[in-house]
Amino acid sequence: MPVHVEKFSFGSIQIDGMVYDYDLVIDRGEVRKRKKKASKRYRDAYGHTPVSVEENIPWQCRRLVVGTGAEGRLPVMPEVQKDAQLRKVELVVLPTKDAIAILNRGDLHTNAILHVTC
């Protein structure tokens, strides 16, 4: 069942009536906290903890949308793009506001990683 994002502002997102104040992963309609510990070692190189292939990326989809935050500052490592190509998953990287517009179309074959701050 697709999720519906009702509100988004810097530091907060509301999905299906629940408010979250941390980064999220949406995997086949299930919402969970993004566990970025595996990517923290790249923080100094990127100035921010990027999305890396070491994370639990929700690849079981046709399209993976990465919302890069209110100002689009979340980096996505090149290896993620390569992995998406190998898996034949369309990777869409854009600011979270624009990512939400794609998610709210209700496509069951779209998963997401959403950054809720910068």
Residue frames as qw, qx, qy, qz and C-alpha x, y, z in Angstrom:
[[0.000, 0.890, 0.456, 0.000, 0.00, 0.00, 0.00],
 [0.419, 0.497, -0.046, 0.759, 1.52, 3.38, -0.95],
 [0.335, -0.498, -0.439, 0.669, 2.20, 6.00, 1.71],
 [0.140, 0.838, 0.317, 0.422, 0.92, 9.56, 1.62],
 [0.427, -0.106, -0.266, 0.857, 3.10, 12.43, 2.77],
 [0.075, -0.842, -0.533, -0.033, 0.84, 15.07, 4.26],
 [0.104, -0.992, 0.075, -0.015, 3.30, 17.72, 5.48],
 [0.811, 0.047, -0.078, 0.578, 6.99, 18.51, 5.20],
 [0.020, -0.974, 0.127, -0.186, 9.03, 21.28, 6.73],
 [0.364, 0.594, -0.619, 0.362, 12.66, 21.55, 7.77],
 [0.044, -0.313, 0.807, -0.498, 13.21, 18.83, 10.40],
 [0.482, 0.153, 0.694, -0.512, 9.74, 17.27, 10.26],
 [0.335, 0.069, -0.697, -0.630, 7.67, 15.12, 7.96],
 [0.594, 0.066, 0.554, -0.580, 4.15, 13.76, 8.39],
 [0.324, 0.149, -0.824, -0.440, 3.24, 10.50, 6.67],
 [0.534, -0.324, -0.732, -0.272, -0.16, 8.86, 7.03],
 [0.544, -0.753, -0.201, -0.311, -0.84, 10.83, 10.22],
 [0.808, -0.433, -0.078, 0.392, 2.51, 10.07, 11.90],
 [0.130, 0.963, -0.213, 0.098, 5.08, 12.83, 12.44],
 [0.898, -0.073, -0.025, 0.433, 8.79, 11.99, 12.15],
 [0.063, -0.976, 0.186, 0.088, 11.77, 14.20, 12.99],
 [0.468, -0.488, 0.666, 0.315, 14.49, 12.00, 11.50],
 [0.312, 0.402, -0.658, -0.555, 15.52, 10.60, 8.13],
 [0.782, 0.098, 0.466, -0.403, 13.28, 7.85, 6.79],
 [0.013, 0.169, -0.882, -0.440, 13.30, 4.86, 4.49],
 [0.729, 0.227, 0.224, -0.606, 10.10, 3.87, 2.74],
 [0.006, 0.266, -0.932, -0.247, 10.24, 0.26, 1.60],
 [0.259, -0.248, -0.857, -0.370, 7.17, -1.15, -0.16],
 [0.432, -0.643, -0.360, -0.520, 4.85, 1.00, 1.95],
 [0.725, -0.535, -0.324, 0.286, 6.65, 0.44, 5.26],
 [0.088, 0.884, -0.189, 0.418, 8.18, 3.50, 6.93],
 [0.835, -0.395, -0.181, 0.337, 11.29, 3.09, 9.08],
 [0.244, -0.910, 0.211, 0.260, 14.15, 5.18, 10.42],
 [0.681, 0.640, -0.311, 0.172, 17.17, 5.53, 8.14],
 [0.791, -0.535, 0.166, 0.246, 20.10, 3.81, 9.80],
 [0.491, 0.841, -0.181, 0.136, 23.08, 5.77, 8.54],
 [0.626, -0.675, 0.370, 0.123, 25.76, 4.45, 10.91],
 [0.833, 0.086, 0.403, 0.369, 27.41, 2.45, 8.10],
 [0.473, 0.726, 0.201, 0.457, 27.83, 5.66, 6.08],
 [0.348, -0.931, -0.014, 0.108, 29.20, 7.84, 8.90],
 [0.705, -0.334, 0.297, 0.551, 32.81, 7.01, 7.98],
 [0.454, 0.427, 0.419, 0.660, 32.35, 9.06, 4.78],
 [0.125, -0.909, -0.371, 0.141, 31.12, 12.14, 6.61],
 [0.360, -0.673, 0.186, 0.619, 34.43, 14.01, 6.60],
 [0.365, 0.011, 0.633, 0.682, 34.91, 13.49, 2.85],
 [0.043, 0.563, 0.664, 0.490, 31.40, 14.78, 2.03],
 [0.052, -0.208, 0.221, -0.951, 30.78, 17.27, 4.83],
 [0.706, -0.091, 0.143, -0.687, 27.62, 15.34, 5.65],
 [0.489, -0.100, 0.865, -0.046, 26.78, 11.67, 6.15],
 [0.400, 0.282, -0.513, -0.705, 26.05, 10.56, 2.57],
 [0.919, 0.092, 0.211, -0.319, 23.88, 7.73, 1.32],
 [0.062, 0.554, -0.809, -0.187, 26.30, 4.87, 0.66],
 [0.728, 0.078, -0.600, -0.323, 25.94, 1.28, -0.50],
 [0.246, 0.118, -0.850, 0.452, 26.85, 0.16, 3.03],
 [0.431, 0.001, 0.384, -0.816, 23.37, 1.23, 4.21],
 [0.329, 0.293, 0.895, -0.062, 20.28, -0.95, 4.04],
 [0.239, 0.247, -0.289, -0.894, 18.97, 0.56, 0.80],
 [0.633, 0.291, 0.595, -0.401, 15.43, -0.53, -0.17],
 [0.020, 0.348, -0.689, -0.636, 16.35, -1.94, -3.61],
 [0.227, 0.303, 0.922, 0.084, 13.22, -4.07, -4.07],
 [0.299, 0.749, 0.299, -0.510, 11.54, -1.59, -6.40],
 [0.631, 0.558, 0.348, 0.410, 11.61, -0.21, -9.92],
 [0.189, 0.757, -0.045, 0.624, 12.36, 3.35, -8.77],
 [0.586, -0.459, -0.404, 0.532, 14.28, 4.57, -5.74],
 [0.057, 0.869, 0.107, 0.480, 13.71, 8.22, -4.85],
 [0.583, -0.244, -0.370, 0.682, 16.26, 9.92, -2.63],
 [0.094, -0.941, -0.217, -0.242, 15.02, 13.14, -1.05],
 [0.640, 0.228, -0.279, 0.679, 18.16, 15.16, -0.34],
 [0.306, -0.433, -0.456, 0.714, 16.66, 17.52, 2.24],
 [0.129, 0.866, 0.368, -0.314, 15.01, 20.92, 2.32],
 [0.094, 0.871, -0.284, -0.390, 17.99, 22.51, 0.62],
 [0.881, 0.451, -0.138, -0.043, 19.18, 19.46, -1.32],
 [0.016, -0.805, 0.577, -0.138, 22.40, 18.92, 0.63],
 [0.823, -0.257, 0.501, -0.079, 22.36, 15.16, 1.32],
 [0.206, 0.572, -0.700, -0.375, 25.11, 13.60, -0.82],
 [0.953, 0.109, 0.220, -0.178, 24.54, 10.31, -2.64],
 [0.401, -0.538, 0.646, 0.364, 27.77, 8.44, -3.33],
 [0.447, 0.471, -0.540, -0.536, 28.56, 7.43, -6.94],
 [0.027, 0.123, -0.992, 0.011, 28.58, 3.76, -5.91],
 [0.418, 0.362, 0.647, -0.525, 24.86, 4.03, -5.16],
 [0.535, 0.588, -0.164, -0.584, 24.23, 5.14, -8.77],
 [0.271, 0.400, -0.844, -0.231, 26.34, 2.22, -10.06],
 [0.180, 0.063, 0.939, -0.286, 24.49, -0.24, -7.83],
 [0.520, 0.475, 0.351, -0.617, 21.14, 1.10, -9.07],
 [0.493, 0.543, -0.467, -0.493, 22.20, 0.60, -12.69],
 [0.126, 0.242, -0.962, -0.025, 23.31, -2.97, -11.99],
 [0.224, 0.252, 0.849, -0.406, 19.99, -3.71, -10.28],
 [0.000, -0.372, -0.645, -0.668, 18.03, -1.97, -13.08],
 [0.193, -0.738, -0.558, 0.326, 16.47, 0.43, -10.58],
 [0.212, 0.738, 0.158, 0.621, 15.78, 4.01, -11.65],
 [0.476, -0.409, -0.385, 0.677, 17.52, 6.28, -9.14],
 [0.047, 0.806, 0.269, 0.525, 15.93, 9.71, -8.73],
 [0.511, -0.326, -0.357, 0.711, 17.85, 12.17, -6.54],
 [0.025, 0.603, 0.226, 0.764, 16.23, 15.52, -5.75],
 [0.129, -0.273, 0.457, -0.837, 15.23, 17.80, -2.87],
 [0.081, 0.199, 0.918, -0.332, 12.81, 16.18, -0.43],
 [0.416, 0.443, 0.259, -0.751, 9.91, 18.46, -1.41],
 [0.523, 0.425, -0.485, -0.557, 10.17, 17.22, -5.01],
 [0.166, 0.129, -0.977, 0.028, 10.70, 13.61, -3.89],
 [0.298, 0.260, 0.705, -0.589, 7.42, 13.84, -1.94],
 [0.550, 0.436, -0.096, -0.705, 5.57, 14.85, -5.10],
 [0.456, 0.286, -0.794, -0.282, 6.75, 11.64, -6.76],
 [0.036, -0.020, -0.941, 0.336, 5.86, 9.50, -3.73],
 [0.380, 0.316, 0.489, -0.719, 2.38, 10.97, -3.48],
 [0.497, 0.266, -0.518, -0.643, 1.59, 9.70, -6.98],
 [0.809, -0.139, 0.380, -0.426, 1.02, 6.36, -5.26],
 [0.688, 0.441, -0.559, -0.140, 3.28, 4.13, -7.37],
 [0.903, -0.390, 0.138, -0.117, 3.65, 0.82, -5.54],
 [0.903, 0.196, -0.020, 0.382, 6.98, 0.19, -7.27],
 [0.244, 0.735, -0.221, 0.593, 8.69, 3.28, -5.79],
 [0.702, -0.500, -0.342, 0.374, 10.74, 3.20, -2.59],
 [0.127, 0.886, -0.059, 0.442, 12.47, 6.15, -0.95],
 [0.597, -0.270, -0.352, 0.668, 15.14, 7.51, 1.35],
 [0.017, -0.873, -0.253, -0.416, 14.10, 10.90, 2.73],
 [0.445, -0.036, -0.354, 0.822, 16.36, 13.43, 4.45],
 [0.163, -0.814, -0.553, -0.071, 14.29, 15.80, 6.56],
 [0.312, -0.787, -0.047, 0.530, 16.77, 18.57, 7.40],
 [0.064, -0.669, 0.350, 0.652, 19.34, 20.38, 5.25]]
